[in-house]
Amino acid sequence: NFLIDASGHIKLTDFGLSRGHLSTRSMESLRNKLEAVKNNQIIYRTSEEKRSLYRSLRREDMTCAFSVVGSPDYMAPEIITNQGAGYDNRVDFWSLGCILFEFLAGYAPFTAPTLDEVWVNVYHWEKVFEKPRFDNREAEDNFTPEAWSLITQLVTHRQYRLASVADVQGHPYFAELNLATMREQVNPPFVPMLESEADTSYFDDFTNPDDMEIYKEVNNKKQQIEESMRSADTESSAMAGPEPSGSQSDPAPKAADIANVTAGHQSDRAAFIGFTFRHRDFMPARGYY
């Protein structure tokens, strides 16, 4: 969900994956699930296979976002492997790394066609987690060495993982940004005019036909982008050759300066090559959008 605060700045949220506390019974159920599949054979897939698979799953809405803790795609292994030892807020930084990976790669790092396979991938993450490989310069340049360095310091063993906001902000990935003064230096293109902190006039009324008419343009644009991405997938699959196996320690290829890349590409995918999140259809049974 993209939220705009009173000053016009964007905040990203996902209340569907929020969970304040996991009961002992829930944790035991998760551990039993992992125990049943952890010895299954690992199925290795190329970056292109994962990207195509993930987009297919997204289109079919095959997610488990409404389960007790959301998808295991973003779950740190120690949540269910540290029996009795518990876990701390470092699991959130693992999830952050998985989401950053998805933004830049176009698929979650442990994506698979079934939940059982996702569980296996997370459990054996050291064997499965690898730097994605692309067959076009635009995507390759978007996944910079600094980006890969940050991701591998988030998706890693707990004792080596970045464990604070200050640690993340101090990474070279953000070297060109002054995070302390960013809100003051950048003027948002839109600032809401609010009468009070409780003003909800900008929220759409989903019972109003006039409000719903607005979404026709949004949905049409979304379909155009998805069709364009599917066409690009088909073309790149036809041109792609065999992909060598990679690993977490693989050196990233030399990338162009981020500013030059952004200036040189004006397509819909220029900002985040692999941006896959989208608005979900109204689900009356759940009571939210």
N, C-alpha and C positions, 0 to 999 in steps of 0.2 A: 504494500500500500504506500502510495506517495502522499504525504501530508505536507501542507504548506502552513508554516507558523505565522504569527501576527506580523512578523517583519518581512515575510515573503520568501524565507529560506525553506528548502525542502528537507523533510525528515522521512527516512524509510522505516516502515514498521511491518510486522507480520504477526498479528494477534492470533492467527490460526495456529501458530507453532508455540504460543506462549503457554507456559505451565509453571505455576509457582512451586509445586511440590509433587514428587512422585511417591506414591505409597509403596510400602514394602511388597505388597502383592503385585503391583505393576512391575516393579523392578525384577521380581522373581520370574514373572511371565516373560520379560525381555531376555533374561539370562537363559531360561529354558529354550527359548526360540533360538538363541545363538548356539547353545550347546547342541541342538539338533542338526544344525547345518554347517558348523564351523569347519568340519573335516571334508566338506564337499570340494570337488575339484575346482580350482580357480580357472575361469575362462578369460583368457587374455584377448582384448579387443584393441583395434587401432583407434587413433584419435578420430578419424573420419567415421568409423563404425559407431563410436560412442556418441558423436555429435548428431549423426543421423538418427540413431536410436532414441536419444533424449528428446529431440524435436518431435519425433513420432509419438512418444509417450505424452508429451505436453499437449499435443493436438488432441489426443484421445482422453485427456484428463486422467490418466492413470497415475495418480499420486496417492500418497497416504497422509495428506496434510491434516486430515481430521482424526488421526489416530491419537493415542494418548500422549505421545511426544513428537508427533510429526514424523518425517521421513528419516530413516537411518542414514541417508546420504550425507547428512550434516552432523551426525552424532559422534562425539569423541569416543574412542574405544574404551577408555577407562570407566565410562558411565556404567557399562555392563560387565566389564572384566574384573574390576577391582572389588571383588566380593568382600564386604565387611570393611573395606578401607575407605569407601566413599570417594567423593571427588569435589573439586572446588571450581571457582569461576574460570579456570583455565580452559574448561571445556567450551566456554563461549568463544574463546579466541580460536580454537580449532574450527568451530562453525563459521567464524568470520573468514578464515582462510579458505574454507570450502566455497563460500559464497563469492569471494573475490575470484577464485579460480573459475567459477561458473560464468561470472561477468565477462572474463577475458577469453575463455576457451569455448564457450557455447554449450557446455554440458557440465554436470556435477562430476567431481573427480572419481566417485565410486559408482557411477550410474550403471544400471543393468536392467534387463527386461523384467526381472522378477525381484520381489523383496528378498527371497532367499539368497539370490546372487549378490544383492547389495550387502546383506549381512556378511556374507563370505568376504566380499571385497574390503569392507571396513575392518573386519577381524584381521585380515592379512594385508593391511594397508601398505606395509613396507614393500611388498612384492607388486602391488597393483598401482600405487601412486607414482605417476610419472609426468614429466613435462610434456604437454601436448605438442604435436607437430602439425604444421599447416602447409598447404600447397599454394598459398598466395601471399604476396609480400605485405599486403595491408594487414592481414591477421597476424602474421609473424612479427611485424613491427609493433603491433599493439601489445603483444606479450613480451615486454621488455625484460632484460636481465634483472632490473630492480624489482619488477613485479614478481618474477619467479623467486627471487631471494626472499621477499616478504612472505609469500605464500608458504615457502618451505620452512619458515620460522614460526608459522602458525600451525600448519599441518605437520606436526612432528611429535616426538615423545614429550610427555608432560614436562619432564625436568629441563628440556631445552626450549620449550615453547615461550614465546613472548606472553607476558602475563599481566600487562597493564596498558591502559590507553597511552600513557606517556611513552612506553617502549615502542608501541606501534607508530605513534606520531614521530618518533625520533629516527625511524628507518629512512634510508636514502630514497625510497620510493616517493616520499613526500618532501624531498629536499627543495624542490622549486616552489613549494607552497608555504606561506606563513600562516599556519593553522590558528595561531593565537589571534590574528587580526583579520582573518579571512572574511568574517561576516561584515566587518566595517569597510573592507576594501572593495567588496563586490556588491554592486547594486542589483538586487533581483529585478527581473523584468516586470513582475507583477507583485504588488503589495495589497493585500485585502483591506478594505475599508470596514472596520468593525465598530459597532456601537458599544460593545462590552466584551468581556472574556467569554461570555456564554452565548454570543451571537452565532447562530447556526444558519444564517441566511444564504451562505455559499454552498450548503449541502443540497444535493439534488433530492427532489421529491419523486420517488420512484412510483408513486400512484398518479402522478401528473403526466398526461400524454405529451404535453409540450416539453417537459423536461426530458422525457424518454426519447423524443425526436432528435435531441442533440447527439445521442449515442449512435445513431445511424451512420453519421460521418466518421465517428471514431472506429466503429466496427468495420466499415468499408476500408478505412486506411489500414487497420490491422490485417485484414485479409490480403490486401495488396502486398504488404511487407512480407507476410508469411509465404505467399506464392512466389515472391521474388527470391526469398531465402531457399525455398524448395528447389527452384530452378538452378540456383547457384550450387546447391548440394549435388544435384544431378550432374552438372557440368564438371565439378571438381572431382567427383567420384570416377568419372570416365577418364579424367586426365591423370589421376593420382597413381603413382607406382607403389611398389611394396614399401612398407614403412618399417624401418629398423626399430628394434625394441629400445625403449628408453628407461631411464631411472631417475630418481630424485636428484642424483648427483650429476646428471648430464649437463654440460655447459650450454647455456643459452646462446643462440646465434647472435651475431652483432646486429643491433637494432638501430634504426635511425632515431634522431632526436624526436622526442614526443611532440614538441611543438610543430616541427616540420611535417610530421605524419598527419597531425590533426588539420594543418593548413592545406595539405595536399589532397585530402579526401573529403568530399562533400556529400557522401551518400548517407542513407539513413543509418547505416551501421558504423559510421565513423567513430562515434564516441565510445561505445562498448560493442566490440565485434560480436561477442557471444551473448548479448543481452536476451534472455529468454523468458523473463517473467512477464505476465500479462494479466489484465483484468479478468476475473473469473465471473461466470454467469451467476445470476441471482439464485440462491438456494433457500426457498422458503422454510424448509424443515430445520435449517440451521439458524435462520433469523439474521443473517448478515450477508454481505456481498463479497 
